[in-house]
């Protein structure tokens, strides 16, 4: 029983550490993206393509969540922003 508990504790510590690394690294990565554009130039069509993927995916996620929870506040917020 002690070995199982020790293994579970190790998994929990590893998951917590992975979460910590993710939470620290993601904002740094996002802040560094404009600098990466200077090193690796990307065409405008790439940004347009990413936008064409991000908008429908975000809209689908928003509407799916609305259909599950019937919480209209996020939908109303985006209608005000976009309208």
N, CA, C and O atoms as CSV, one atom per row, in Angstrom:
chain,resi,resn,atom,element,x,y,z
A,1,UNK,N,N,0.825,-1.201,0.000
A,1,UNK,CA,C,0.000,0.000,0.000
A,1,UNK,C,C,0.869,1.265,0.000
A,1,UNK,O,O,0.539,2.267,-0.634
A,2,UNK,N,N,1.996,1.185,0.736
A,2,UNK,CA,C,2.892,2.330,0.817
A,2,UNK,C,C,3.513,2.641,-0.544
A,2,UNK,O,O,3.726,3.807,-0.876
A,3,UNK,N,N,3.806,1.604,-1.332
A,3,UNK,CA,C,4.410,1.810,-2.653
A,3,UNK,C,C,3.419,2.494,-3.587
A,3,UNK,O,O,3.813,3.374,-4.352
A,4,UNK,N,N,2.146,2.113,-3.545
A,4,UNK,CA,C,1.128,2.762,-4.386
A,4,UNK,C,C,0.994,4.231,-4.021
A,4,UNK,O,O,0.909,5.091,-4.899
A,5,UNK,N,N,0.975,4.519,-2.717
A,5,UNK,CA,C,0.830,5.904,-2.278
A,5,UNK,C,C,2.036,6.724,-2.718
A,5,UNK,O,O,1.886,7.870,-3.142
A,6,UNK,N,N,3.217,6.153,-2.623
A,6,UNK,CA,C,4.425,6.850,-3.041
A,6,UNK,C,C,4.395,7.127,-4.547
A,6,UNK,O,O,4.790,8.207,-4.988
A,7,UNK,N,N,3.936,6.168,-5.323
A,7,UNK,CA,C,3.842,6.363,-6.772
A,7,UNK,C,C,2.818,7.448,-7.108
A,7,UNK,O,O,3.064,8.287,-7.974
A,8,UNK,N,N,1.694,7.433,-6.438
A,8,UNK,CA,C,0.680,8.464,-6.672
A,8,UNK,C,C,1.190,9.844,-6.265
A,8,UNK,O,O,0.919,10.836,-6.942
A,9,UNK,N,N,1.931,9.903,-5.153
A,9,UNK,CA,C,2.511,11.179,-4.743
A,9,UNK,C,C,3.500,11.689,-5.789
A,9,UNK,O,O,3.534,12.882,-6.089
A,10,UNK,N,N,4.296,10.789,-6.337
A,10,UNK,CA,C,5.256,11.183,-7.369
A,10,UNK,C,C,4.555,11.688,-8.620
A,10,UNK,O,O,4.996,12.664,-9.226
A,11,UNK,N,N,3.483,11.043,-9.005
A,11,UNK,CA,C,2.710,11.481,-10.172
A,11,UNK,C,C,2.094,12.855,-9.911
A,11,UNK,O,O,2.097,13.718,-10.788
A,12,UNK,N,N,1.569,13.051,-8.710
A,12,UNK,CA,C,0.959,14.340,-8.370
A,12,UNK,C,C,1.997,15.452,-8.366
A,12,UNK,O,O,1.725,16.553,-8.846
A,13,UNK,N,N,3.178,15.182,-7.832
A,13,UNK,CA,C,4.239,16.185,-7.831
A,13,UNK,C,C,4.673,16.502,-9.257
A,13,UNK,O,O,4.888,17.664,-9.602
A,14,UNK,N,N,4.800,15.470,-10.083
A,14,UNK,CA,C,5.171,15.690,-11.478
A,14,UNK,C,C,4.127,16.504,-12.230
A,14,UNK,O,O,4.473,17.388,-13.013
A,15,UNK,N,N,2.862,16.212,-11.998
A,15,UNK,CA,C,1.789,16.969,-12.654
A,15,UNK,C,C,1.781,18.418,-12.178
A,15,UNK,O,O,1.554,19.330,-12.973
A,16,UNK,N,N,2.025,18.635,-10.900
A,16,UNK,CA,C,2.080,20.004,-10.378
A,16,UNK,C,C,3.247,20.769,-10.987
A,16,UNK,O,O,3.118,21.945,-11.328
A,17,UNK,N,N,4.386,20.094,-11.121
A,17,UNK,CA,C,5.545,20.743,-11.725
A,17,UNK,C,C,5.289,21.069,-13.196
A,17,UNK,O,O,5.654,22.145,-13.669
A,18,UNK,N,N,4.664,20.140,-13.916
A,18,UNK,CA,C,4.331,20.391,-15.318
A,18,UNK,C,C,3.379,21.581,-15.442
A,18,UNK,O,O,3.515,22.393,-16.358
A,19,UNK,N,N,2.438,21.684,-14.545
A,19,UNK,CA,C,1.508,22.815,-14.541
A,19,UNK,C,C,2.255,24.121,-14.275
A,19,UNK,O,O,1.993,25.136,-14.921
A,20,UNK,N,N,3.181,24.089,-13.328
A,20,UNK,CA,C,3.972,25.280,-13.017
A,20,UNK,C,C,4.774,25.730,-14.234
A,20,UNK,O,O,4.784,26.914,-14.568
A,21,UNK,N,N,5.441,24.793,-14.892
A,21,UNK,CA,C,6.238,25.127,-16.076
A,21,UNK,C,C,5.331,25.700,-17.169
A,21,UNK,O,O,5.683,26.686,-17.815
A,22,UNK,N,N,4.179,25.088,-17.372
A,22,UNK,CA,C,3.239,25.563,-18.390
A,22,UNK,C,C,2.770,26.980,-18.074
A,22,UNK,O,O,2.738,27.839,-18.955
A,23,UNK,N,N,2.411,27.220,-16.826
A,23,UNK,CA,C,1.875,28.538,-16.449
A,23,UNK,C,C,2.930,29.636,-16.512
A,23,UNK,O,O,2.593,30.801,-16.725
A,24,UNK,N,N,4.188,29.287,-16.332
A,24,UNK,CA,C,5.251,30.278,-16.430
A,24,UNK,C,C,5.692,30.457,-17.883
A,24,UNK,O,O,5.919,31.581,-18.332
A,25,UNK,N,N,5.812,29.357,-18.610
A,25,UNK,CA,C,6.366,29.411,-19.966
A,25,UNK,C,C,5.393,30.009,-20.981
A,25,UNK,O,O,5.822,30.702,-21.903
A,26,UNK,N,N,4.102,29.758,-20.830
A,26,UNK,CA,C,3.150,30.230,-21.834
A,26,UNK,C,C,3.120,31.756,-21.947
A,26,UNK,O,O,3.186,32.264,-23.066
A,27,UNK,N,N,3.024,32.513,-20.851
A,27,UNK,CA,C,3.059,33.975,-21.009
A,27,UNK,C,C,4.379,34.483,-21.596
A,27,UNK,O,O,4.392,35.437,-22.374
A,28,UNK,N,N,5.488,33.841,-21.218
A,28,UNK,CA,C,6.783,34.252,-21.773
A,28,UNK,C,C,6.817,33.983,-23.267
A,28,UNK,O,O,7.280,34.821,-24.039
A,29,UNK,N,N,6.332,32.825,-23.677
A,29,UNK,CA,C,6.288,32.487,-25.097
A,29,UNK,C,C,5.399,33.467,-25.866
A,29,UNK,O,O,5.777,33.936,-26.939
A,30,UNK,N,N,4.231,33.774,-25.324
A,30,UNK,CA,C,3.333,34.709,-26.003
A,30,UNK,C,C,3.943,36.100,-26.092
A,30,UNK,O,O,3.775,36.788,-27.099
A,31,UNK,N,N,4.647,36.516,-25.050
A,31,UNK,CA,C,5.295,37.830,-25.082
A,31,UNK,C,C,6.443,37.858,-26.080
A,31,UNK,O,O,6.755,38.916,-26.627
A,32,UNK,N,N,7.079,36.713,-26.326
A,32,UNK,CA,C,8.223,36.658,-27.225
A,32,UNK,C,C,7.826,36.493,-28.691
A,32,UNK,O,O,8.677,36.648,-29.567
A,33,UNK,N,N,6.584,36.189,-28.982
A,33,UNK,CA,C,6.180,35.952,-30.373
A,33,UNK,C,C,6.477,37.115,-31.317
A,33,UNK,O,O,6.929,36.873,-32.436
A,34,UNK,N,N,6.244,38.373,-30.916
A,34,UNK,CA,C,6.597,39.460,-31.850
A,34,UNK,C,C,8.093,39.499,-32.175
A,34,UNK,O,O,8.467,39.846,-33.296
A,35,UNK,N,N,8.943,39.154,-31.224
A,35,UNK,CA,C,10.384,39.139,-31.488
A,35,UNK,C,C,10.742,38.003,-32.442
A,35,UNK,O,O,11.648,38.149,-33.263
A,36,UNK,N,N,10.050,36.891,-32.344
A,36,UNK,CA,C,10.311,35.755,-33.234
A,36,UNK,C,C,9.993,36.153,-34.674
A,36,UNK,O,O,10.643,35.678,-35.605
A,37,UNK,N,N,9.009,37.010,-34.862
A,37,UNK,CA,C,8.651,37.464,-36.203
A,37,UNK,C,C,9.802,38.227,-36.854
A,37,UNK,O,O,9.932,38.222,-38.079
A,38,UNK,N,N,10.631,38.877,-36.055
A,38,UNK,CA,C,11.793,39.588,-36.596
A,38,UNK,C,C,12.884,38.619,-37.031
A,38,UNK,O,O,13.613,38.884,-37.988
A,39,UNK,N,N,12.995,37.483,-36.317
A,39,UNK,CA,C,14.025,36.495,-36.640
A,39,UNK,C,C,13.588,35.624,-37.818
A,39,UNK,O,O,14.356,35.397,-38.754
A,40,UNK,N,N,12.338,35.137,-37.759
A,40,UNK,CA,C,11.784,34.289,-38.814
A,40,UNK,C,C,10.623,35.022,-39.473
A,40,UNK,O,O,9.487,34.914,-39.009
A,41,UNK,N,N,10.881,35.757,-40.535
A,41,UNK,CA,C,9.799,36.517,-41.159
A,41,UNK,C,C,8.690,35.596,-41.693
A,41,UNK,O,O,8.953,34.582,-42.339
A,42,UNK,N,N,7.465,35.980,-41.405
A,42,UNK,CA,C,6.296,35.207,-41.814
A,42,UNK,C,C,5.430,36.106,-42.684
A,42,UNK,O,O,5.242,37.283,-42.376
A,43,UNK,N,N,4.912,35.557,-43.756
A,43,UNK,CA,C,4.108,36.368,-44.674
A,43,UNK,C,C,2.755,36.718,-44.050
A,43,UNK,O,O,2.312,36.089,-43.088
A,44,UNK,N,N,2.126,37.717,-44.612
A,44,UNK,CA,C,0.810,38.141,-44.135
A,44,UNK,C,C,-0.250,37.090,-44.358
A,44,UNK,O,O,-1.237,37.045,-43.624
A,45,UNK,N,N,-0.071,36.241,-45.355
A,45,UNK,CA,C,-1.069,35.201,-45.610
A,45,UNK,C,C,-1.099,34.174,-44.475
A,45,UNK,O,O,-2.141,33.576,-44.209
A,46,UNK,N,N,0.033,33.968,-43.809
A,46,UNK,CA,C,0.058,33.073,-42.657
A,46,UNK,C,C,-0.837,33.621,-41.547
A,46,UNK,O,O,-1.624,32.885,-40.953
A,47,UNK,N,N,-0.708,34.927,-41.272
A,47,UNK,CA,C,-1.526,35.535,-40.229
A,47,UNK,C,C,-3.008,35.501,-40.599
A,47,UNK,O,O,-3.859,35.262,-39.742
A,48,UNK,N,N,-3.310,35.734,-41.846
A,48,UNK,CA,C,-4.700,35.668,-42.298
A,48,UNK,C,C,-5.241,34.248,-42.157
A,48,UNK,O,O,-6.378,34.054,-41.727
A,49,UNK,N,N,-4.434,33.266,-42.514
A,49,UNK,CA,C,-4.849,31.870,-42.363
A,49,UNK,C,C,-5.109,31.502,-40.911
A,49,UNK,O,O,-6.092,30.829,-40.604
A,50,UNK,N,N,-4.228,31.944,-40.015
A,50,UNK,CA,C,-4.431,31.673,-38.584
A,50,UNK,C,C,-5.708,32.346,-38.080
A,50,UNK,O,O,-6.428,31.781,-37.257
A,51,UNK,N,N,-5.982,33.531,-38.565
A,51,UNK,CA,C,-7.201,34.233,-38.196
A,51,UNK,C,C,-8.431,33.493,-38.692
A,51,UNK,O,O,-9.441,33.415,-37.992
A,52,UNK,N,N,-8.345,32.948,-39.900
A,52,UNK,CA,C,-9.475,32.205,-40.470
A,52,UNK,C,C,-9.714,30.888,-39.721
A,52,UNK,O,O,-10.819,30.346,-39.770
A,53,UNK,N,N,-8.709,30.376,-39.039
A,53,UNK,CA,C,-8.880,29.183,-38.209
A,53,UNK,C,C,-9.367,29.565,-36.815
A,53,UNK,O,O,-10.243,28.906,-36.256
A,54,UNK,N,N,-8.791,30.641,-36.252
A,54,UNK,CA,C,-9.078,31.016,-34.866
A,54,UNK,C,C,-10.514,31.514,-34.682
A,54,UNK,O,O,-11.154,31.175,-33.687
A,55,UNK,N,N,-11.023,32.299,-35.607
A,55,UNK,CA,C,-12.367,32.867,-35.437
A,55,UNK,C,C,-13.445,31.786,-35.438
A,55,UNK,O,O,-14.257,31.764,-34.514
A,56,UNK,N,N,-13.497,30.888,-36.422
A,56,UNK,CA,C,-14.530,29.848,-36.365
A,56,UNK,C,C,-14.362,28.902,-35.168
A,56,UNK,O,O,-15.352,28.465,-34.582
A,57,UNK,N,N,-13.117,28.588,-34.805
A,57,UNK,CA,C,-12.898,27.697,-33.655
A,57,UNK,C,C,-13.379,28.360,-32.369
A,57,UNK,O,O,-14.017,27.712,-31.540
A,58,UNK,N,N,-13.083,29.633,-32.198
A,58,UNK,CA,C,-13.531,30.359,-31.008
A,58,UNK,C,C,-15.048,30.480,-30.977
A,58,UNK,O,O,-15.670,30.312,-29.927
A,59,UNK,N,N,-15.634,30.769,-32.118
A,59,UNK,CA,C,-17.091,30.878,-32.194
A,59,UNK,C,C,-17.755,29.539,-31.881
A,59,UNK,O,O,-18.755,29.497,-31.165
A,60,UNK,N,N,-17.212,28.460,-32.408
A,60,UNK,CA,C,-17.770,27.132,-32.125
A,60,UNK,C,C,-17.669,26.800,-30.648
A,60,UNK,O,O,-18.616,26.263,-30.073
A,61,UNK,N,N,-16.535,27.109,-30.018
A,61,UNK,CA,C,-16.369,26.840,-28.587
A,61,UNK,C,C,-17.329,27.682,-27.757
A,61,UNK,O,O,-17.914,27.190,-26.792
A,62,UNK,N,N,-17.491,28.938,-28.126
A,62,UNK,CA,C,-18.393,29.829,-27.401
A,62,UNK,C,C,-19.840,29.359,-27.509
A,62,UNK,O,O,-20.557,29.323,-26.509
A,63,UNK,N,N,-20.264,29.005,-28.693
A,63,UNK,CA,C,-21.643,28.550,-28.877
A,63,UNK,C,C,-21.884,27.177,-28.234
A,63,UNK,O,O,-22.972,26.913,-27.722
A,64,UNK,N,N,-20.885,26.321,-28.261
A,64,UNK,CA,C,-21.014,25.016,-27.599
A,64,UNK,C,C,-21.183,25.208,-26.086
A,64,UNK,O,O,-22.045,24.584,-25.467
A,65,UNK,N,N,-20.368,26.061,-25.511
A,65,UNK,CA,C,-20.477,26.319,-24.072
A,65,UNK,C,C,-21.825,26.953,-23.738
A,65,UNK,O,O,-22.428,26.634,-22.713
A,66,UNK,N,N,-22.297,27.853,-24.605
A,66,UNK,CA,C,-23.604,28.457,-24.378
A,66,UNK,C,C,-24.703,27.407,-24.417
A,66,UNK,O,O,-25.630,27.442,-23.607
A,67,UNK,N,N,-24.602,26.471,-25.357
A,67,UNK,CA,C,-25.634,25.436,-25.450
A,67,UNK,C,C,-25.636,24.517,-24.236
A,67,UNK,O,O,-26.680,23.977,-23.870
A,68,UNK,N,N,-24.478,24.335,-23.609
A,68,UNK,CA,C,-24.406,23.486,-22.416
A,68,UNK,C,C,-24.898,24.188,-21.168
A,68,UNK,O,O,-25.616,23.596,-20.362
A,69,UNK,N,N,-24.519,25.449,-21.000
A,69,UNK,CA,C,-24.781,26.149,-19.728
A,69,UNK,C,C,-25.882,27.198,-19.802
A,69,UNK,O,O,-26.398,27.633,-18.772
A,70,UNK,N,N,-26.236,27.596,-20.984
A,70,UNK,CA,C,-27.234,28.653,-21.179
A,70,UNK,C,C,-26.821,29.950,-20.478
A,70,UNK,O,O,-27.664,30.711,-20.002
A,71,UNK,N,N,-25.523,30.183,-20.424
A,71,UNK,CA,C,-25.006,31.421,-19.845
A,71,UNK,C,C,-24.826,32.416,-20.987
A,71,UNK,O,O,-23.934,32.252,-21.820
A,72,UNK,N,N,-25.642,33.412,-21.028
A,72,UNK,CA,C,-25.639,34.341,-22.157
A,72,UNK,C,C,-24.636,35.480,-21.989
A,72,UNK,O,O,-24.393,36.215,-22.945
A,73,UNK,N,N,-24.052,35.648,-20.817
A,73,UNK,CA,C,-23.144,36.776,-20.590
A,73,UNK,C,C,-21.968,36.788,-21.565
A,73,UNK,O,O,-21.701,37.841,-22.144
A,74,UNK,N,N,-21.245,35.680,-21.784
A,74,UNK,CA,C,-20.135,35.744,-22.752
A,74,UNK,C,C,-20.604,36.032,-24.175
A,74,UNK,O,O,-19.932,36.748,-24.917
A,75,UNK,N,N,-21.742,35.481,-24.556
A,75,UNK,CA,C,-22.261,35.726,-25.902
A,75,UNK,C,C,-22.635,37.198,-26.049
A,75,UNK,O,O,-22.309,37.828,-27.056
A,76,UNK,N,N,-23.327,37.748,-25.036
A,76,UNK,CA,C,-23.688,39.173,-25.085
A,76,UNK,C,C,-22.448,40.053,-25.150
A,76,UNK,O,O,-22.431,41.046,-25.877
A,77,UNK,N,N,-21.396,39.695,-24.389
A,77,UNK,CA,C,-20.152,40.476,-24.399
A,77,UNK,C,C,-19.576,40.530,-25.800
A,77,UNK,O,O,-19.225,41.609,-26.276
A,78,UNK,N,N,-19.468,39.382,-26.480
A,78,UNK,CA,C,-18.872,39.365,-27.807
A,78,UNK,C,C,-19.771,40.009,-28.840
A,78,UNK,O,O,-19.280,40.564,-29.822
A,79,UNK,N,N,-21.074,39.947,-28.640
A,79,UNK,CA,C,-21.950,40.674,-29.553
A,79,UNK,C,C,-21.762,42.177,-29.421
A,79,UNK,O,O,-21.819,42.907,-30.410
A,80,UNK,N,N,-21.537,42.635,-28.193
A,80,UNK,CA,C,-21.263,44.072,-27.985
A,80,UNK,C,C,-19.910,44.452,-28.594
A,80,UNK,O,O,-19.782,45.512,-29.208
A,81,UNK,N,N,-18.910,43.597,-28.428
A,81,UNK,CA,C,-17.585,43.895,-28.967
A,81,UNK,C,C,-17.605,43.910,-30.489
A,81,UNK,O,O,-17.051,44.813,-31.117
A,82,UNK,N,N,-18.239,42.918,-31.072
A,82,UNK,CA,C,-18.226,42.814,-32.533
A,82,UNK,C,C,-19.267,43.702,-33.202
A,82,UNK,O,O,-19.114,44.064,-34.368
A,83,UNK,N,N,-20.314,44.054,-32.481
A,83,UNK,CA,C,-21.403,44.809,-33.082
A,83,UNK,C,C,-21.198,46.248,-32.945
A,83,UNK,O,O,-22.028,47.036,-33.400
